[in-house]
Amino acid sequence: MRNHAVLAPVSVVVPCFNCGLTLQRALRSILRQSTRPAEVILIDDASSDNTWTILKGLEETYPGWVKLVRLVQNRGAASARNAGWAVATQPYIAFLDADDAWHPEKTEIQLAYMNEHSDVVLCAHGHRTLSGVDIQPDWVLVHGLTEQIHKWSLLMENRFITPSVMLRSDIRQRFSEGRRHMEDRLLWLEVVLDGSKAVRLGVDLAATYKKPFGTAGLSSNMWQMTLADVDNYRVLHVAGMLSLWACYMLISFSILKFMRRLFFIMLWRSRGDK
């Protein structure tokens, strides 16, 4: 049952760049939350289309609930999220990309867990990829085991996507300013390697609408993402969070993953030509 009388102490941060075609779907999924977040912060990352006009319309439609930030120069999602984070007023931060969406019970379930486990700094969950652009996430939930995400588990694999993450807003870490690839993974790693507790709930509470690699958007540029992943390990080593041997091992592993993904994409394309 939806309870909109009591708002969840959550600030939702949504970076927006030329997202006029998908933003309404994302915002609708926030509006449909069984426990609605207290505020939604939409950050226009110097869009070149009608995104700002759409955002202004949403601000007028939902005064006091939708808050806007406008960047004069395009800086990428990392800087946009930081700008939204800087004006957030709630004790929890949840991230949603403008081309993704949430299951209606996402806020209720995730917030309840965070409230019950004060030692958890970062909480994430599973997601599904939907093919229909007009489909809202609304599947029957199946709850699995909650898993603590340890250092090596996260170093070897990105265990969750950005729209699944809820953080305590008072942590000292932020996204790396100006970084355009794998900036979210770097933040999760900095949080966990700093000794903070992170968990992944065994339930799918978010939806994406494109495959994780090999399709349109930032994630299509696999080599750039691999280079960013390599640089993440360098940053962690320089910060004293990762030994030199571990850094070299992870860099090698990241390049091997790139080659494997490239092989399967080439194989898929070759079969499609037949």
ABEGO torsion letter per residue (X at the ends): XBBAABBBBBBBBBBBBGAAAAAAAAAAAAAABABBBABBBBBBBGBABAAAAAAAAAAAABBGABBBBBBABBAEAAAAAAAAAAABABABBBBBBAABBBBAAAAAAAAAAAAABAABABBBBBBBBBABAABBBABBBBBBBBBBBBAAAAAABBABBAAABBBBAABABBBBBGBABGAAAAAAAAAAAAGBBBBBBBBBABBBABBABGBBEAAABAAAAAAAAAAAAAAAAAAGABBAAAAAAAAAAAAAAAAAAAAAAAAAAAAAAX
